[in-house]
Amino acid sequence: MASSTRLAVDIGGTFTDIVLEIGEAGRDGRRLTRKVLTTPRAPEQGVLDGTRAILADAGVGFADIDVFVHGTTLATNAIIERKGAKTALIATDGFRDTIEIAYESRYDQYDVFIEKPRQLVPRALRFTVPERVDVHGAVRLGLDESAVRALVPKLTEAGVESVAITYLHSYANEAHERRTGEILREMLPSLSLTLSCEVCPEVREYDRTSTTIANAYIQPLMAGYLARLRDGFAAEGFKGMVYLMTSGGGLTALETARRFPIRLVESGPAGGAILAANVAAERGERKVLSFDMGGTTAKICLIQEYTPFKSRAFEVDRAARFLKGSGLPVRVPVIEMVEIGAGGGSIARVDELRRITVGPDSAGSEPGPASYGRGGMLPTVTDSDVVLGKIDPARFAGGTIALDVEAARGAVDRAVGQPLSLGSETAAYGVGEIVDENMANAARVHAVERGAVIGEHTLIAFGGAAPLHASRLAEKLGIARIVVPANAGVGSAVGFLRAPVAYELVRSRYMRLDRFDAAAANAVIEAMSAEAQALVAPGAAGRPVFETRVAYMRYLGQGHEIVVPLPARPLTGADAATMRSAYEKEYAQLFERFIPNAVIEVLSWSVTVSTEATRPDAVADPSRGAGPKPIGSRAFYDARLSKRVDVPVYWRGDMKPGGVVPGPAIIAEDETSTFVSALFDAWLDNAGGITLERRRA
């Protein structure tokens, strides 16, 4: 961005990360960072307090900030913890139980005790009205407006705060949904409304209904939070632009985010993926595994050719970690990644089978890990790292949080050591091994789903806890190279400042290529283009914008589509042959062959409008030589030797490009520490990142 002073804030379950960039990053600019504990009861308070502190560090004020970019897990957490608004559903007669019927299958066929995700709208708050539109948008039964009005007393009596409106085939004709919204706004002006024709105008009734409900469920919460945040910044004198990071990797305006908060479900992790893509480009790494481990979760994402994989579907609150169909589907643009409950605050325990288990529940920031001294009594991954000696208790989070080593040891002993008759260090090592294996397993599954050989990738580790665990994770995955970028502890927030202003729209309009209707296709595409251009224009601030058009196509009768690029111009009748050729090329890349002369159909069309995404130039590796002198040593428990050994500690600021630090070693900095295992050597590269490379011998 061209603005001279930019602030980025990422609210996580445990920490709120803050980054301030003054001037142009990487040239003559300054970058300051802060980590503060998240304030879950009033998240905006932690943001404001942390921003005041970092502005004081920089000697500037709120009025000096040109751009404020924000990402948060609040939307996701509200769904997982069921802390959203009291929500009702209004559907077409006969479709009250769409969300219960779902895909008419079980995600685990042979589990007799299967647990399906708890619905956001109970059956008592699902209502239907007579209306019917067919798949082509023709009205078969007009909307019964009296039936809509008759719902008002029921909604009022039930104390409903938000309503999701999802009618059959409204993606083809939205008139009935919009009229229902008009009636409810007239009669209940304070009610929050979400229309499926606005949030997800696509085929597949269950996915569209689930997405609409999820948006309605979190809209009052997120709209209220964003309004308080906006007002809090304005009261401090802020007059710049506010953007929200979306799950698809683009920035959107605050008002758009208030309307469609479901697009924020993976906003924090998306920033991390953007950071990893930039880090990969700086080093010419074409195959990368992004590893983001914070206080509450770990996120793993495959990135190839400097571009993260993207998806149109995402599941929130899965009952079974790796099983598709066990969560609530939301159909929004999202960077594809796997996220598990494995962070520094993840709680460790011994289960009924006398196994150590870690997560998915987290101690968060209140009370936090036992070592925080805030009343937490249960052991966490951070506590185990403290016991093992990976973390300097006096310098944690830049010295803002003094860790209590004995409290950490006591918690690990009570919950893990004593039940299994293990010493403190062995119990702590067990906790670390379990969480590392959980993350390794998630990475293996993610790679298999994408047909990737995980050992061929470079691991890019960031987030407060990732550099501590990256060496062991790489050992488990057979990865030979790790990069810990500068300011890794607040990596996602840094990624926010590299994201383009962008918005993606998808709409369904069924069409067969052998009956291609160019005029109808152009009408859908041009309508989306105009809407996306209008949403991006305020943030673009006069900068050039670029438009990408694609179609979601499949062979007749198939269940899933593949993405086919379209020309950035109006389509003509001759484009049917061009689209067939493009589809067959994409299909052959996925399945080695295509089916000649088979009927091809288009289900949906998509338009993305975006400002230009900057990509850094690659920098050469430095020549290697002797590294800096250690600033001290720390007693680290080496499980291979079953004893504590003195490990040298280096300060990252003392490292010069190419200076080699042999493992085992600890490289400390304000936001995190990097643990270099005995199998790796580390050095600072020319882009300011720590590179770890596995020794050949």
Buried (B, 14 or more C-beta within 10 A) or exposed (E): BEBBBBBBBBBBBBBBBBBBBBEEBBEEEEBBBBBBBBBBEEBBBBBBBBBBBBBEEBEBEBEBBBBBBBBBBBBBBBBBEEEBBBBBBBBBBEBBEBBEEBEEEBBBEEEEEEEBBEBBBEEEBBBBBBBBBEEEBEEEEEBBBEBBBEBBEEBEEEEBBBBBBBBBBBBBBBBBBBBBBEBBEEBBEEBBBBBBBBBBBBBBBBBBBBBBBBBBBBBBBBBEBBEBBBEBBEEBEBEBBBBBBBBBBBBBBBBBBBBBBBBBBBBBBBBBBBBBBBBBBBBEBBBBBBBBBBBBBBBBBBBBEBBBBBBBBBBBBBBBBEBEBBBBBBBBBBBBBBBBBBBBBBBBBBEEEEEBBBBBEBBBBBBBBBBBBBEBEBBBBBBBBBBBBBBBBEBBBBEEBEBBBEBBBBBBBBBBBEBBEBEBBBBBBBBBBBBBBBBBBBBBBBBEBEEBEBEEBBBBBBBBBBBBBBBBBBBBBEBBBBBBBBBBBBBBBBBBBBBBBBBBBBBBBBBEBEEBBBEEBBEBBEBBBEBBBEBBBBBBEEEEBEBBBBBBBBBEEEEEBBBBEBEEEEBEEEBBEBBBEBBBEBBEEEEEEBEEEEEBBBBBBBBBBBBEBEBBEBBEBBEEEEBBEBEEBBEBBBBEEEEBBEBBBBBBEBBEBBBBBBBBBBBBBBBBBBBBBBBBBBBBBBBBBBBBBBEEE
